[in-house]
Amino acid sequence: MKAKWIIAGAGVLVVAGAMPWVVGYVTEQQWQQVAHELNQSQPFIQLQTEDYRRGYFGSDMNGVVEVFNPENAETRRIEYRAGVTHGITGSFIDFEPVEGWEPEGADWFQERPRLTVETRLWGTAVLELEVPAIDVSNPESGESLRTSGGVTRIEINDTGSRAEALVVWPQISLSGPDIDIRIDNFRIEQHMTHLVDGVWTGTMDASIASVVLAPSEAPRVTIEALLASSSTEAKDGGQRLDSRLTIEAEKVRFEDQAYGPHKLAFALENLDVSSWGSLSTSMAELQSLALAPNAGGREVFERQMTAMGQVNAAMRNLAAAGFSVGFPELALDTPEGAITGNLKISHPELSEAQKGDMLMVMQQLTGDMNLSVPAALVDEYPAVRMQLAPLVKQGVLVSAGDQLMLAAKLSDMIVEVNGQEIPLPPLF
């Protein structure tokens, strides 16, 4: 019996001793797979590993992150290096830019930022970015950025099928010649589960305790208790999808007066998951091709036409399966009164025969829209008057007591607005 325990103990020691090598091998494969999927999923950040030197208890690697700016079509290269420590069940990776976290001669951080990734053999990874207090000033423009320390944490589970994210930043201040902005207690928490293709379900909650806008030549505006929440839920055995986004603010303070609460809700209901996934994938392909370095070439043009055809097909399938989209609630409190409204556009589910006769997505769209705006807004504010006066003149907004009202219905590609019929052009 004693000999059996000795043999078993020796076997455990051998396995434990071999585990760092196994962990190192798996970590290298996981890193290559993550880089490949990241590069394939979007065109803005490309991750390249130029050298991966795997050892027994640890590894070293270096590479380049290419960040594409679509505004000016410029690409910035950031060289990085990382040290990898192999454990028995996972690895710990510590990243650092080769040229440092700040330009030479700058003094942005009180301490060194830290970017780490902790992995496990069973497919769990935790990315964490710890940023100390920041103080960046530009004497030439008069602009500055000051923040407290903050942290970003992303946890990936079940080999990438589930993810959780947390961002916490107690204070952010932006100052410039024209305006100062201060954000207090910024927090985002998100939970996601992969459904199919590029479709994810889950929830997101974001909050800011207060946002202060202080223009140099206008009164200060303070937004208190700003909240944003979203949820995406699969139903009918994962075949359909409902999604909702709500943005709320408890109070807006302006010139010693407080107004609120304010709320805006957006909803997508009964989406066909397969068609939605195809539409998302095709749109991403179109975006990637538009940003390609040789976007004007014939081959890219042909691929763009193919992707556009896929987008059109996905939109037709999505509409034929039936869906609704809109803003179920709009409620804004102003000194002149409340602005309220709602909007909903729907498409019925079609049979295969009806789908075959479908010429355009817009053919069978139906919808309702209601909007109520205090008439005093037009009288008191020239900027609002410039925007709304043409609508009042055309009868789109009609007077009803102290409110301007809009009531619209969509059917058979005709919008009836306050009794007036407006044909819609065939866009889709």
N, C-alpha and C positions, 0 to 999 in steps of 0.2 A: 504493500500500500504506500509505504514511504517512497519507494522508487517511482511509483506512478505520479505522486505529487511533484517529485523532483523533475520528472520528464515534462509534466504539464507546465510547471513554472518555467522551465527552460524554453518551452514552446512560446509562452507568453512573452518572454524577454526577446526572443528572436523576432516575433511579430512586431512588438513595440519598437525594436531597433530598426526594423525595415520600414516602419510607417513613415518617417520623414522623407525617405526616397519616394515612396508611393504618393505621399501628399504633394511633393514637389513636382512629380510628373503630372498628376491630375491638375494641379494649379496652372501649369503651363498650358495644358490643353484647354482648360476653362477660359483662360485669359485670351487665347487665340480665338475661341468661339465668341466670346463677348465682343471683341474688337470687330470681328466679321459682321455680327448682327447689328452692331451700332452703325457701322459704315453703310450697310445695306438699307437700314431703316430710314435714313434721312441724309440730306446732302450738306448740312451746315457744319457738322463736326466729323472729321475723319481721323481715326486713331491708327497710327502706324507703329509697329514694334520693329525696330531696326536690329536689335541684338538682345537675345535672351540667354543668359549664361546660368544654367541650372546646376546647382551643387547638391550636396547631400542634406545638410541642415539649413541651407539657404540658397537664394539665387539673387542675381542682379539683372536688371534690364534697363534699356534706354530706347527712346523712340521720339516720335514727333506727333503733336496734335495740330491739325490744320483746321482753323476756324474761318469759315467763309462768311463774308458780309454781303448780303444780297443788295444792299443799298448802293454800294460802289463797286461791287464785283471784285473786291480785293480779298486775298487769302492771307491770314496771318499764321506763321509757323511758330509753335512753342515747343522747344525741345524739353524733354523730361527724362529723369532717371528715377529708379525705384529699387528699394531693397526689399527682398522677400524672405521672411522667416518661416521655416517649415516646422509645424508641430506634429502631434500624433493624429489629430483629426482635422486639421485645417492649416491655413497659412495666414500670415499678416503682412500686408504690403504697404510700404510707406513711400509716397510719391513726393517729388520735389522738382520744380522747374530748374533746368540747368543754369539759366541766367538769374535765378532767384525770384522771389515773389514780388519784387518791386524793381523799377529801373535803377541803374547804378547812380548813386548819389542821393537817391530819394529816401525819405524817412516816413513811410506811410504807416507802418505797424509798430505797436508797442512791443509785440512779441512775434515770433515766427508763426505763420499759419501752418496748419497741418492737414494733409489729405491722406486718408488711410482707407484700405479695403481689407476686411476680415472675411475669409472664406471658410466653408466647411465642405467635407467630402460629399455630404448628402445633398448638396445643391443650394445651400444658403450662403448669402453674401451680404455684408453690411458695409456700405460706403459712408464715410463720415468726414465732413469738412468743418474744421474748427477755425474760425477767423477771429483774431483779437481786435481790439479797438483800432479804428482806421481814422486817419487824418490826412486828407489829400487837398492841397490848395494849388490853384493856378493864378499866380499874381498878374499875368497878362490879361486874362479874361475876368478876373475877379470872382471866379467860381470856386466852390469848395465842397467837399464831401466829408462828413464826420459821422461815424457810427460807433455804437457800443460793440462789444464782442457778440458774435452770433454763431449758430451751429446749423448745419444741414446734415440730415441723416436719412439714408435710403436703405431699407432692408428688403432683400429679394429672397423669396422662399420657393420651395418646390420647383427647383431648377428653372426659375424665371416665370412661373405661372401665377405667382402672387407677389405683390410688392406693397410696401408701406413707406411713406415719406413723411418727414417732419422737418420744418424750417422754423427756427425761432430767432428773432432779432429784436431786442428790447428797444433800440432807438436808432433812427436814421435821420440825418439832417443834410439838406441840400441848400446851398446859398449861392446867390448870383446877383448881378446888378439890378435885375428886374423883379425877382421874387425869391423868397425864402420858403422852404418846405420842410416841415418836421413831421415824422411818423413815429408814433409810440406803440410799443408792444405788438409787433407784427408776428403773426403765427399762422402756419399752414400745416394741416394734418390730412393725409390722404391714404386711402386703402383701396387697392386695385386687385382684381382677379381677371386673368386672361380668359376670354370666352372662345373666340375663334378668329383667325387671321389677325387683323389689326383692331379688333373690337375687345374692349375691356369693360367690366362692370365694377361698381364700387361707390365710394363716397369721398367727398372732399369738404373740409371745413376750413375757412380762412377768416381771420379776424384782425382788426386793427383798433386799438383803444381810441386813438384820435389821430386825425390828419389836420395840420395847421398850414394854411396857405396865406402867406403874408406878402402881397404885391407891394412894390415900392410906392405906387401911386394909386392905391385903392384900399378899401377897408379889408381887414383880416377876415378870413373865413375859416371856421373850425368844423370839421365833421367828426362826430362822436359815435363810438360803438358801430364801426363799419363791419358788416358781416357778409360773407359770401359762402353759400353752401350748395353742393351739387350731389346728385345721386343718379346712378345708372343701374337699372335692374332688368335682368332677363326674366322672361315669362314664357309660358307655353312650351316648356321643355327646352328653353334656350333658343327658340325660333323667333321670338319677338323681343323688342327692347323698348323700355320707357326711360326717358332721361329728363331731369329737371334741374334748373339753375335758379337760385334766388339770391338777390343782392338787397341788403337792407342797411339803413342807417338810422340810428335812434334819434339823433338831433343834428341839425345844421345851424350853427350860430353865425349871425351876420349883423353887424352894427348893434350889439348888445341885445339882440333878439334871438330866440331859439325857435326853430321850426322842425316839426317831425311828428311821428315817424315817417320814413320814406321806404318804399318797397317796389322792386321790379322782379317779376318772375318770368322765366322762359321755359317752355316745355316741348319735348318731342315725345310722341306717343305712338305705340304699336308699330315701330319700325321693323321691317323684315331684316333679320340679322345678316343673312347671306348677302342680300343686295347692299346693305349698308357697309359691310366689310369690303365688297367689291368696289363700291364707290370710293371709300377711303383709300384703298390701295391704288386705284387708278388716279385719283387726285394727287396722291403723293408721288406717283410716277411722273405725272405732268409737271409738278413742281420741280422735281429733280432734273428733268430734261431741260426745263427752262433755265436752270442755273448751271447747266453743263458748260464747260469751257468752250466747246465747239457747238454751241446751241444753234448756230446758223448753218450747220452742215446738212447735207441731204439725208444722211442716215438718221440723224437726230430728228429731222423734220418728219420722216416717215414714222419713226417711233412715236413722235408727238401725235400724229394723226391716228395711229393705232390706239394710243392711250385715250385720246378724245373720243374715239368710237366706243371704247370700254366704259368711259364715263357716261356717255349717252345711254348705253345699254343698261348700265347699273341704275341710272335715274328712272328709266322706263320700268324696270323690274321693281324698283322701290315704290314707285307710284302705283303700279298695278297690284301690288300686295296690300295697299291701303295704309294710310298714315295720317297723322295730324301734327301740326306745328303751330306755335304761336306764343303770345304773351298773355297768359291768363289773368295777370294782375299788374296794373301800374297805379301807384298811389304816391304822389309827391305833394308835400305841404309847402306852400309859399306864403309870403306876407299878404298876397292878394286873394288867397284861397287855395283850394285843393285842385290838383290836376289828376284826373282818374281816366282809366281806359282799359281796354283789353282787345286782343286780336287772336283769331283762330282760323287757320286754313287747313282744309282736309281733302283727302282723295279717297274715294271708296275702293274696296277690294274688288277686283275684276275677275271674271271667269277667264278660262283660256281663250274662248271664242272672242270675248270682249277685248282681251289683251291683243289679239291678232288684228282687231279693227282700230286699235289705238294709234292715232297719228301723232299726237302731241301729249306731253305730260299735263299741260295746262287745260286740256279739253274739259275734264270733269272735276277740276278743282272747285271747291265751294268754300266760302269763308264769311266771317262777320268781323267787323271792327267798330268800336265805339271809343270816342274820345271827348272829354269835357275839360275845357280850359277857361280859367277866369278871364272875362273880358277886360278886366283892369290891367292884365299883363300887357295887352296890346296898347293900352292908353299910357301906361307908366314907363315902358321900356322901349326906346327906339329900335334896338337890335331885334327884339321880339316882334315889333310891329313890321319891320322889313321882311321878316320870314313869313308871318301869318297874314299880312294884309292882302297879298294876291289870292290866298285861299278863301278869305272872306269875300273878296270881290267876285270870285268864280262860283260862290255858293257852296264850296266844299265845307267850310265852317259857317254855321248859321247861328244867329243870336237867339238865346233862350233865357230871358231874364238877365242875370248878371254873368251868364256862362256862354261860351262859344262851343257849339256841339257839332260832332261829326258822327254820323251813323251810316255805315257802308255794308253792302252785301255783295259777295262775288258768286256768280253762277253763269255757266255757259260762256265764259270768257268775257263777261260784261260785269263791271263794277257799278252798282247803283249807290250813289252818294247823295244822301238827303234828297232822294227823288230824281236825281239826274243820272242818266246812263252813260257810262264811259267805256267804250270797247277797249279791250286789252290787245296789244300786239302779240303775235305768236313767238314768244321767246324760247320756250322749251318744248 
